[in-house]
Amino acid sequence: QVQLVESGGGLVQPGGSLRLSCAASGTILSINTMAWSRQAPGKQRELVATITSGGSTNYADSVKGRFTISRDNAKNTMYLQMDSLKPEDTAVYYCNRNLRPFRVQGRDYWGQGTQVTVSS
């Protein structure tokens, strides 16, 4: 069954950088359109970036020019390079298939996410 493990989050000062990783098992990331999304306290989950099977990328306006999504097919791992971080980027970040989350035992599956906190 599918397992997604997000990592790389942490506490960073405004203007700093982080690189998030999403390691997958039970599925092949490269055949899916994958996405990074985030959820801040009290807010709905927000789509941040997507990458298609062909490698085309798309970004939310709020992160365009600052975040870069990429994928290492050999490692079956997806990344999100986050630069020029702002306090409003603070959230738990999740990876999953875009539009149609993976299903495990009949339910939408989400990993544990990785917390990103941008604060001075």
HUKA-V97176 format. One record per residue. N is the residue number from 0. RES is the residue in one letter. PHI is phi in whole degrees, 0 to 359 (none if undefined). NEAR is the number of other C-alpha atoms within 12 Angstrom. Layout:
# HUKA-V97176
n->N res->RES phi->PHI near->NEAR
n->N res->RES phi->PHI near->NEAR
This chain:
# HUKA-V97176
n->0 res->Q phi->none near->14
n->1 res->V phi->289 near->23
n->2 res->Q phi->221 near->28
n->3 res->L phi->239 near->35
n->4 res->V phi->238 near->28
n->5 res->E phi->270 near->33
n->6 res->S phi->206 near->27
n->7 res->G phi->105 near->27
n->8 res->G phi->288 near->31
n->9 res->G phi->165 near->26
n->10 res->L phi->261 near->24
n->11 res->V phi->219 near->25
n->12 res->Q phi->282 near->21
n->13 res->P phi->307 near->21
n->14 res->G phi->90 near->19
n->15 res->G phi->278 near->24
n->16 res->S phi->228 near->26
n->17 res->L phi->215 near->33
n->18 res->R phi->238 near->29
n->19 res->L phi->269 near->35
n->20 res->S phi->236 near->34
n->21 res->C phi->228 near->40
n->22 res->A phi->266 near->32
n->23 res->A phi->245 near->33
n->24 res->S phi->221 near->19
n->25 res->G phi->81 near->15
n->26 res->T phi->202 near->23
n->27 res->I phi->250 near->27
n->28 res->L phi->301 near->37
n->29 res->S phi->292 near->25
n->30 res->I phi->268 near->17
n->31 res->N phi->245 near->28
n->32 res->T phi->278 near->30
n->33 res->M phi->254 near->42
n->34 res->A phi->217 near->44
n->35 res->W phi->256 near->47
n->36 res->S phi->229 near->38
n->37 res->R phi->215 near->36
n->38 res->Q phi->222 near->26
n->39 res->A phi->268 near->24
n->40 res->P phi->304 near->17
n->41 res->G phi->77 near->10
n->42 res->K phi->238 near->12
n->43 res->Q phi->284 near->12
n->44 res->R phi->298 near->20
n->45 res->E phi->238 near->29
n->46 res->L phi->287 near->29
n->47 res->V phi->254 near->35
n->48 res->A phi->201 near->39
n->49 res->T phi->228 near->37
n->50 res->I phi->219 near->32
n->51 res->T phi->276 near->23
n->52 res->S phi->299 near->22
n->53 res->G phi->274 near->16
n->54 res->G phi->96 near->22
n->55 res->S phi->288 near->19
n->56 res->T phi->239 near->24
n->57 res->N phi->214 near->25
n->58 res->Y phi->224 near->25
n->59 res->A phi->294 near->22
n->60 res->D phi->303 near->13
n->61 res->S phi->291 near->19
n->62 res->V phi->239 near->28
n->63 res->K phi->302 near->20
n->64 res->G phi->88 near->17
n->65 res->R phi->245 near->25
n->66 res->F phi->249 near->31
n->67 res->T phi->225 near->32
n->68 res->I phi->263 near->37
n->69 res->S phi->208 near->36
n->70 res->R phi->213 near->36
n->71 res->D phi->249 near->21
n->72 res->N phi->295 near->21
n->73 res->A phi->296 near->12
n->74 res->K phi->264 near->18
n->75 res->N phi->52 near->25
n->76 res->T phi->226 near->29
n->77 res->M phi->246 near->43
n->78 res->Y phi->230 near->37
n->79 res->L phi->223 near->41
n->80 res->Q phi->275 near->28
n->81 res->M phi->242 near->37
n->82 res->D phi->243 near->24
n->83 res->S phi->49 near->24
n->84 res->L phi->295 near->31
n->85 res->K phi->239 near->26
n->86 res->P phi->305 near->19
n->87 res->E phi->288 near->22
n->88 res->D phi->277 near->38
n->89 res->T phi->298 near->29
n->90 res->A phi->180 near->32
n->91 res->V phi->269 near->36
n->92 res->Y phi->256 near->41
n->93 res->Y phi->233 near->42
n->94 res->C phi->246 near->49
n->95 res->N phi->187 near->43
n->96 res->R phi->288 near->36
n->97 res->N phi->289 near->27
n->98 res->L phi->70 near->19
n->99 res->R phi->225 near->16
n->100 res->P phi->305 near->25
n->101 res->F phi->301 near->30
n->102 res->R phi->246 near->19
n->103 res->V phi->227 near->16
n->104 res->Q phi->51 near->9
n->105 res->G phi->79 near->9
n->106 res->R phi->232 near->11
n->107 res->D phi->300 near->16
n->108 res->Y phi->255 near->22
n->109 res->W phi->229 near->31
n->110 res->G phi->289 near->29
n->111 res->Q phi->280 near->21
n->112 res->G phi->77 near->31
n->113 res->T phi->224 near->32
n->114 res->Q phi->280 near->27
n->115 res->V phi->243 near->36
n->116 res->T phi->236 near->29
n->117 res->V phi->248 near->27
n->118 res->S phi->201 near->18
n->119 res->S phi->267 near->12
